[in-house]
């Protein structure tokens, strides 16, 4: 991507006509975008993958120039072979969704090689934001991943770099560094899941009771017995 200040070294090969890559469901395969000069998924889905577009050659005997003008050999020197972006939010790629970035790289050294991940909210005018650096675990093919949350932007991009020594920067200048980008469409809203309409909660009404809630201390209808008269005997009179 020219606006970023460094060249994407992808130089994607054109697949033979006999090879047909078909997306299934919401898994989209990128196609080469001539305006951006990188692979791009033009439709938002759960997955966007570069497929074989990042592989420069099909045999290890072929050589190609690096950014610094030196000659490099495929799968003898460092290379980024494949990038895949996966939505982890149970939705298509959209603003705010957490994603997993999976990169397949060829490493020369586990001591001196580093894989850097960057993200841009605008693939047409990228300002690369650093995500993470991961070291390969073996020489040769490595599958390395990291996670990130998508920002605002309808066309975003992920950059993966494998470098020999140096520091993490969007545009390294090492003779054996390899840079590859994957652009993808992002939904800025979720039309399939509209905001639910919350109905007002009705105020419950209380049914009046036919009976008093408190038992009276005395039944007003109960007849009170009249008091029993007490007879008083007169003392006996003397003779």
Phi, psi and omega in degrees: 000111185301320183298341183281346177097001176215163187265136172280123186272017186301311185042060189301142175277156176268125182292146177301151182300337182285344181265119179240119180258114182250129174289151175237138181054238181254026174261113186252137177262131182289153171238157184288126179260117185287334178288319180271340183064032177216163172294144182216136170268114187276351180234137179287137178209191178281333184223140170231129183223148184280343185056231185263009187290341181269351181276125186281320184220168183252357178228152182284352182276344183281144180243154179210154183283151175265178179299329182272000177094355179279161180268131179239158181239132183296129181058028164237324171253170184300143176201150171260118186260336192197139175228136177225139179241128185235131175284131179255003185264006182074011180228177173293168177297116181210167183307130176088349182285140176280135181237158169249130178255120181246127180235135173256118184234158172251119184254143176270324185216140174277347181267320189253349181265144179221144178246120181251142178243134178228158181223143176231134179286336181233107183290337181280337178215071193287136166245104191285128177252130181291137178252302188192159172237132181231139178267139174297151181262350180203160173285144183100210184289131175228140171253116187237142182219161174205170181241159183196157177255132181289145178262202180272134179151137183277339177226104184249176184210149173243134176246133176239131182233134166246125185233153175259107187060207181075192181236162180287116178209150182297338183227073179290155183245019181288151182295334184248011179281144178233135183237132175217144181238154172224118178263151183203147179282139182236133175284129179272352175214173182241087184291338182283346181231079181294158179296131181292145177270119182269116177281146179296140181282121180294146179280122183294140176257145181260128177283126181294144180273144177281348184243148178295147180281345181235132180286127180294152181290334181216136179283117183289343182266354180280130181287129179271124180297143179286151183294144179284126180292144180256124179271136179246121180278139177282143177295148179294135178281146178287161179289000000 
